[in-house]
């Protein structure tokens, strides 16, 4: 989506700037082309807003990352906008961080909420909820932190997303605990299966 902006006049300090529907290098729902495009665009905006928060943190108090529906000749479309006070130094500093948006979902350790075919139509079974996307990004970042392979981006993502999306953080923690438990059990299970197979082989060898 093309970025749009609304700059303040002498009587109004409030400004808004469109950051887009999704990261600039990623496919997204196309107005007038993709089936059910406005619903998918709102989903992409929800996830994109979370990805921006993962990378840059939450907006300072008094500013916000808003999801807006715009009018277009071919139908409405949704985008993420930063709304801020143009004379507030903290607001302007945050705006300068986020105005370029992200290039890809992976820039914030996210994966796309929807996958599209060459005709810009959603691939069957590929749509994921915003909750699941945020939870997945938290899991990816936390696993990198735990393994010692994280950089500042992953550590910031865990901190930023945990603060902004506590329910997702709790779900990510639960899923990681299940994975860890399965990893502890798996070697014992495989060893037991190996012993069982050895016993079966011995019985088979003694059979007439």
Secondary structure, DSSP 8 states (H G I E B T S, - for coil): ----EE---TT--EEEEEEESS-TTS----TTTSTTHHHHHHHHHHHHHHHHHHHH-S--TT-EEEEEEE--TT--EEEEEEEEETT-HHHHHHHHHHTT--SSGGGGT---S--B-TTS-B-TT----HHHHHHHHHHHHHHHHHHT---HHHHHHHHHHHHH-HHHHHHHHHHHHHHHHHHHHHHHHHHHHHHHHHHHHHHHHH--
